[in-house]
């Protein structure tokens, strides 16, 4: 019954009901692997509709793993893992909801927009099961590989070529702009990350965009503290187009001055602070224990 209710809810666009029925169905015992994979795929679509792209990618991913291990069905209690592991067996039984190409496209784009480099490598690029689906959509496969290899211009070209079709997709059309913006912002952030300073002309050329447009995009990222800028490396007496406590953009020489936090020093500082707080708490507890032991609080409250 839950599977029928899920199908009807998807057709009606009632994705809150999809999540509810998926939760109910997953509590049933003895679910076969294909049904479990269908539930996770439906949950992935519900997360996609709710703009929870990381959860959607993980849920689609979990379906692949489930299908590739049909001899040992296992229910995973972690709701977060949903799109990247959908196996070939699933799509042959769930064509009324999602096609194999959709699994690759939805899972790939959601992962690209939300995963860090480590997750992207481990859960997408090195995921042998999900790569079977990526082979069905070579453009998505190539743009993911290009993004991970820092070939951002090629990645953005593939995205541009896919955009017209994605805007017509029944499930993805409302999310295309958001996903594309997140992917592009990640490309800008990752491009600047290894450098102390970045030549905006070279960066604009690498990303096939204009310098003026690039400056505006960087300003927005700096405002959101997604790109940090190191003050003190920039030359003196320079007119800055954009100035904030975190950022400097030299508009004359077209240079972005990037800041990278000293993670080692920050870790030591956190450890020292935690140690000091622990020492203070222990001293307070010992003092309180001694006061109670000697009944100091009782004696102080007695009248002479």
Secondary structure as UniProt FT lines:
FT   HELIX           2..12
FT   HELIX           15..26
FT   HELIX           33..49
FT   TURN            50..51
FT   HELIX           53..68
FT   TURN            69..71
FT   TURN            79..80
FT   TURN            84..85
FT   HELIX           88..93
FT   TURN            95..97
FT   HELIX           100..114
FT   HELIX           117..120
FT   HELIX           121..125
FT   HELIX           128..134
FT   TURN            135..136
FT   HELIX           138..148
FT   TURN            149..150
FT   HELIX           152..166
FT   TURN            167..168
FT   TURN            170..175
FT   HELIX           176..193
FT   STRAND          197..199
FT   HELIX           200..207
FT   HELIX           211..223
FT   TURN            224..225
FT   TURN            231..232
FT   STRAND          240..244
FT   TURN            245..246
FT   STRAND          247..250
FT   TURN            251..254
FT   STRAND          255..257
FT   HELIX           263..293
FT   TURN            294..295
FT   HELIX           296..301
//
